[in-house]
Amino acid sequence: MSELPPYIVPHSQEAIRILHEDHDLLLVRKPDLLLSIPGRHPLNKDCLITRLQADYPTATIVHRLDLDTSGIMVIPLNKPTHAHISRQFQERKVEKSYISVVHGIVENDEGEVELPIRCDWERRPLQMIDHERGKHALTRYRVLERQGDRTRMLLMPVTGRSHQLRIHMRELGHPILGCDMYAHEEALKMADRLLLHATTLGFEHPATGEWLEGECQPDF
């Protein structure tokens, strides 16, 4: 990354994987180092949605994953589906979980981090904890495995603030490995990518009313 101008993002050559397809929506696996939507710079136009629209012209984005985060996303294929799923996100009815590997040994088997977040305007796109002006943010977690100098975690965000999982794990004292925004140097160098992956996504299917849950395990 350091060899590129700061406004040019790396381009993942990994293919998008279709996990589920029906008349109304897709469940897909986004690779890490692929934008969810086009960036402002002309060289940042390659992204998940533009790639998908080559085969699914009506596909739209209803939520995003960070550039460095891989994992499962839902892609609506028509306006009613988009509106229905968007409302579920707004009402926090969508269930999400992530796998991450963090620095150090997390002591408690499970717990939560509830700290308000807002944009750090002087260092955008960085976020910060702000108890006076920040928006409510809640992350629940469970330890999956402790090994040497790291812990494998299941993260379950209740809210969906920008960079929430990264900053909450840092505040817990265990930054996510490979995080170039919130981890200290040791944690950053312990992985060659951000070890954060959207693993499950569950919601009410807009057409059938049935609960649909997709799963996508990480490669790390």
Phi, psi and omega in degrees: 000325186293340181278348182262150172303149187297339181267000178253124181265154175296156180243116177288133175267358180291140181285150172285133181259128176274119182264330181205142179216131170217190186295335190253335187200166172238149161248126185230160173255116176274129174290159170289157183064032171229124177296151174283320179230164182297144173278171182289323182289140181305329180280359178251027182279335178293127183198174182301311188288323179291325176296315182294324183293344174296326179253337180231082188301335182268003182295140179224164179262130177243346173203171185227159164241147178301157177312313187277352183263132176259168172131193192279139175221152174258136182236109177292148180247003175204165186296315179300321178294318178301313182297318182294314181290322177302318179295322178296321176297315182298324182270006177058040177265349178278131179260128184230146171218152182229147168260135175219160171239124186244164181284136175083181182257116178283125188287311184280142180292330178205164181174196178210155174240122181235093182222132183287143186235142169216166179291138172272091191301330180282345182228033180308141010268016180299147176252166180215159173277129180218107184286345180263317186243357181286157176271144181306134180216131183225127177235127173260148182218159175217136178283130176262322182198138173250130183213109175060251185255019183210162180226133176270129190235150166255119182251133183232090181288130175275321174257173184230053180285153178300129178062020186304311185293321179297311185285326178293321177293323176298316181292333175289345182097011184222077182298151179290134180297139178080008181277116183271007182247326187230352182272151171286170190300320181298313180294324179298319185279353183278358178209150181268007173205168175291122182272070179219126187217127176286114192261316179229152178213121182231140182196168176281125179293124185301329184272320186262338184079357180274154178286128178243126179230125177254154180225142183210105184282149181286164176270356180251000000 
